[in-house]
Amino acid sequence: MSRLAVQQHHFHHRGRAFHFVAYDGLPGNAAQGKEAIPPTWYLMSAGKRWEVMPEVSAQPEGERDSKFAHWLDQNVFG
């Protein structure tokens, strides 16, 4: 991926460790038919990534972690 990782966060939930990375957004390009991509958090694991949620720069850490836990409960532990 060519975008720069702007933040990394290691998060423990239900006895497991997870690695989240936030990447800068990319502007859209109408000539190429590409939509803009906002700054986004991704779960990284085994060389793959899954989109989790938009990255909000002023978001309190507790709120971000709560959203990570909710996403993990829905998508990993479902």
C-alpha positions in Angstrom: 0.0 0.0 0.0 1.4 3.4 -1.0 -0.3 5.4 1.7 1.6 6.2 4.8 0.6 4.6 8.1 -0.1 7.5 10.5 -0.9 5.5 13.7 -0.5 2.0 15.0 -2.3 0.6 18.0 -1.9 -2.7 19.7 -5.2 -3.7 21.5 -5.9 -6.7 23.7 -9.5 -8.1 23.7 -10.8 -11.3 25.1 -7.3 -12.6 25.8 -5.9 -12.0 22.3 -3.7 -9.2 20.9 -4.8 -7.3 17.8 -2.8 -4.8 15.7 -4.6 -1.8 14.2 -3.1 0.6 11.7 -4.6 4.0 10.5 -3.7 5.1 7.0 -4.0 8.6 5.5 -6.9 9.1 3.2 -6.5 9.6 -0.6 -8.3 12.2 -2.7 -10.6 11.1 -5.4 -9.8 11.3 -9.1 -12.9 11.7 -11.3 -10.8 11.3 -14.5 -9.9 7.8 -13.3 -13.2 7.0 -11.7 -11.7 6.7 -8.2 -13.6 7.9 -5.2 -11.9 9.6 -2.3 -10.8 7.4 0.6 -11.0 8.9 4.1 -8.4 8.2 6.8 -9.2 4.7 8.0 -8.3 2.2 10.7 -7.5 -1.3 9.5 -7.0 -4.6 11.5 -3.7 -6.1 10.4 -3.2 -9.9 10.6 -1.3 -12.5 8.7 -0.3 -10.1 5.9 -3.9 -9.1 5.4 -6.0 -6.1 6.4 -9.6 -5.5 7.1 -11.2 -2.0 7.1 -12.6 -1.3 10.6 -13.7 2.4 10.8 -12.8 6.0 9.9 -9.8 7.4 11.7 -10.8 10.5 13.7 -7.8 12.5 14.8 -9.3 14.0 18.0 -11.1 10.9 19.1 -10.5 10.0 22.8 -8.5 6.7 23.2 -11.3 5.1 25.3 -13.9 5.8 22.7 -11.6 4.4 19.9 -10.9 1.3 22.0 -14.6 0.8 22.7 -15.3 0.9 18.9 -12.4 -1.6 18.3 -13.9 -4.0 20.8 -17.3 -3.7 19.3 -16.0 -4.3 15.8 -14.0 -7.3 17.0 -17.1 -8.7 18.8 -19.1 -8.4 15.6 -16.5 -9.5 13.0 -14.0 -11.8 14.8 -15.8 -13.3 17.7 -19.3 -13.0 16.1 
